[in-house]
Amino acid sequence: MAHSTDGFFDIYGGKYVAEVLRRPLDELEEAFSRFMADKDFLAELDTIRRDYIGRPTPLYFAPAATRILGGAQIYIKLEGLANTGAHKINNAIGQCLLAKKMGKKRIIAETGAGQHGLATAAACAKLGLDCTVYMGEVDVRRQQPNVAAMELYGAKVHPVTSGSRTLKDAVNEAMRDWAANPDTTHYVLGSALGPAPFPDMVREFQSVIGKEVKAECEARGIKIGAMVACCGGGSNSIGFFSPFIDEKQPRLIAAEAGGIGPGIGENASRMTGNASREGIMQGYKSRFLLDEDGQALPTRSISAGLDYCGIGPQLAALGMSGRVEFTAVLDKDALEAVSFFARNEGILFALESAHAGAAAMKIAREIPSDQAVIINMSGRGDKDVFITSPVFRPKEWKEFLKSEIARLEADEDVHEA
Ligand SMILES: *Cc1c(COP(=O)(O)O)cnc(C)c1O
């Protein structure tokens, strides 16, 4: 099940969209398969990956973690060293380059926490495309640093005021825009979900992560026991796993958000626990956290990137078949993993990626010491300073913010005088 059959992964996937979106989706599917077989396109993509994104990203042997955890050899794929700080740029660059070749001048994207919007804004700046990012008004307010970065890259951030004014409303707004402007515009979806062909396309653009790991392990004689990635929508995990899906080994482990506990509204656990159900939302069939009426349930996670009620259809199918093992990681264990890898290896994990780190810490002893556990560090943690600081040093952080406000207000007084 390394790719879909007519857009389906077992029973999940498909293309459940309004009639107006069929043509742009079909056109995209056709262009995607044509350009992925085009030597010039692939050569151009490779050059951008090398010179702009900074690929290949390092596969780092973590000696202290290996020694302390006392089992498998721990390796970390440092995807967070990619330009813009996370794996999302792999997909954004791939789709934006494809859109440019299709003759589109305008890119739209949805974003929740702002990471996908940021990657898309950067890719558009690099490729000379016009960029509009739809973002729920609530998220715009909460995620000002990313909004500021998107604007620096020249993108227009469009606050969405419908519904709950968060991610799912931003997706709906982006779909509406695309349906109205299919000839000029491409919609860059941010994870391995949504209607076909997005799940296949996003996986292919992210599979560069897994392919680099495979080649490097072969070259360095590393025997892989398990691969561990965090899973929100599923783009970094499916890209990391993709070259290994059709093989029996290694173990593939996806860490989802366990939040503060197992209760409804306390986590974003779609594949562990028993709260999720089969459903159709935003153009695809998968497993979702839904209430009796089929409405999305509230979710919770310390990591914005994993805080989502659905999961990509391919991962849902791989989870149900047992090829991918799912585990839920609590907020507090993710925070502990952030500290552990920062102190012992000098590597600062994003909170999302720290879920993978925490899951690896748990299973390291189950894997023999001549085998590797490879963690995908999907992003680096600099972006999380507003979340980790109030936890690790609340008093100092509050004083810092107060003094910053005081400084800004004093500046204003000077200018007004
Ligand atoms: C967005 C994000 C994720 C979650 O998205 P996936 O599609 O599941 O990969 C994970 N890690 C980081 C750093 C992110 O920014």
The ligand as a Gaussian input file, in Angstrom:
#p B3LYP/6-31G(d) Opt

LIG

0 1
 C        2.949000      20.638000      11.115000
 C        3.980000      19.897000      11.829000
 C        3.805000      18.531000      12.183000
 C        2.531000      17.772000      11.946000
 O        2.152000      17.625000      10.615000
 P        2.276000      16.256000       9.844000
 O        1.554000      16.515000       8.578000
 O        1.665000      15.179000      10.673000
 O        3.732000      16.002000       9.601000
 C        4.848000      17.887000      12.803000
 N        6.003000      18.515000      13.091000
 C        6.205000      19.819000      12.791000
 C        7.498000      20.452000      13.161000
 C        5.205000      20.553000      12.159000
 O        5.409000      21.843000      11.868000

